[in-house]
Amino acid sequence: MKSRENAIYDTTKLAKFFGVTERTVLEWCRKGKLPAFKIGKQWRVRVIDLQKMINHKVLTRRDSRYTTSLL
């Protein structure tokens, strides 16, 4: 049985997750805005890599707000 951390999303699932079009997700993959990789011609993203990216961005925003308020 596959655990959630080992799950891999395709561009259709990513588009639904982010609430954008599949075309937008493809553009993000090509530009490196998502931690994506290709299998054949299809882009994929590991759920754990997506979670790490989101957590990093949330922490960075929190840190920058905190730092800014001290200055």
C-alpha positions in Angstrom: 0.0 0.0 0.0 1.3 3.4 -1.0 1.7 6.0 1.8 0.6 9.6 1.2 4.2 10.8 1.4 5.2 8.5 -1.4 2.3 9.6 -3.6 3.0 11.3 -6.8 0.7 13.9 -8.4 0.2 14.4 -12.1 -0.6 17.8 -13.6 -4.3 17.2 -13.4 -4.2 16.6 -9.6 -1.9 19.6 -9.1 -4.2 21.9 -11.1 -7.1 20.9 -8.8 -4.9 21.2 -5.7 -3.8 24.8 -6.6 -7.1 25.8 -8.2 -5.4 26.7 -11.5 -5.5 25.3 -15.1 -3.4 22.4 -16.1 -1.6 24.7 -18.5 -0.5 26.9 -15.6 0.9 23.8 -13.8 2.8 22.8 -16.9 4.3 26.3 -17.1 5.3 26.1 -13.4 7.0 22.8 -14.0 8.9 24.0 -17.0 10.1 27.1 -15.2 11.2 25.2 -12.1 8.6 26.8 -9.8 7.5 23.3 -8.7 9.8 20.4 -7.6 8.7 18.4 -10.7 10.3 15.7 -12.8 9.3 14.1 -16.0 8.4 10.5 -16.7 8.3 10.3 -20.5 6.5 13.4 -21.6 4.4 13.7 -18.4 5.3 16.0 -15.4 5.0 14.6 -11.9 5.5 16.0 -8.4 6.1 13.9 -5.3 3.7 14.9 -2.5 6.5 15.0 0.1 8.5 17.4 -2.1 5.5 19.6 -2.6 4.9 19.7 1.2 8.5 20.6 1.8 8.3 23.5 -0.7 5.1 24.8 0.8 6.4 24.5 4.4 9.6 26.4 3.4 7.6 29.2 1.8 5.4 29.5 4.9 8.4 29.6 7.3 10.2 32.1 5.1 7.2 34.4 5.1 6.8 34.1 8.9 10.5 34.8 9.4 10.5 37.8 7.1 7.4 39.3 8.8 9.0 38.8 12.2 12.3 40.3 11.1 10.6 43.2 9.4 8.5 44.1 12.5 11.7 44.3 14.6 13.4 46.8 12.3 
